[in-house]
Amino acid sequence: MKYLILVLTLSLQSSFAQAFSGYSDDSDLLPLGPRPRHTVSSVLRPDSVTSESRADGTEVRVLRWRSPGQWEAIEGIPVSLIRGAEVFSGQTDMRGSIQMNCAGTQVLAGRLDLKDSKFEISGGREVYSVAFEAECGKTTTLNFQSATDGGQALGIWQIARSAERRLQDSVGLSFWKRPVRFIWPGNGDYYSFGQVNITRGDYWDVVGHELGHAIYDMADIGAFGGGQHKIDECYTDRLALSEGWASYFSAWLGVDLADADAKFEFMVPRRAPIRFENVPADVCLGHKSEWRVTSFLWDLIDLNRDSESMEETFARVWHALAGSDARSAVDVAASLQKAGFSPELLDLVWELNFGLKRPAL
């Protein structure tokens, strides 16, 4: 009897945590089967370093390779360069570059810190850093491949920094009142208690999705639904909304608004690519489908003219929903209509994506 009571208590505690902590089981996002965690040192290293002389001063550049074939600059990452007792610190610019005046041929000890005021990336204890050396009078370029330890950590940085910058430019950051803590490599892909757990830092769409849960939570966009879910099935209003919004946020970060075949690259391999501009016909109909919630929200802001012409901004959708604590996509549509969105266009976008008429207010 005592054992039964203990089991029931633990079950209720688990259900409570899922319902009220912002927990969602996103195990459907990645392949089935065990995902062994490997040990990652808290001090990372570049995958390769190149150096060339320059006419004046010293420069450090940070680049990450991203398929299908381009180097991307890592912007906004804190850099420290040590010369004797002197410490020079700053952040990389849009070119992934930071510069300092330094004459001679002295070798500098350098460090990148994967933390700013809005987020940090750690293995669960210490925040990750990258150690390197640079020489005065040269441009030192730190190169990272996408799937290595350093490349995955910087992949998470890129998504988080992009979100911070784009949100600042569009809606401001007053809602972002606490740092988001990324745990990588995590024991799964999920968000809970302000913490984003990631198994693969190079899967940009999954990273953006899990960060989307944290943003949804901090901005009080809507309620959470707990438990496991499959993207092509229907379940509860709350779960479909919270999951659909998280994917919509990831799409806003990483997909061209004018893309006529907007899709995710890595998310849910059994159905990949996840096309949310052209949802497959076998996906469950109705607003209790997270896939269709994503496509509905995307159609509000995208610039692809298909069967609808609504082209609202992310900011206008955000301001209509922030603080609304919506319980369903029906609530979302009602909030948008109250904010001045055309009810006729809302009805059209609703029917195109959910395959059913929008419920009357």
Disulfide bonds with the S-S distance in Angstrom:
Cys102-Cys136 1.60
Cys234-Cys284 1.89
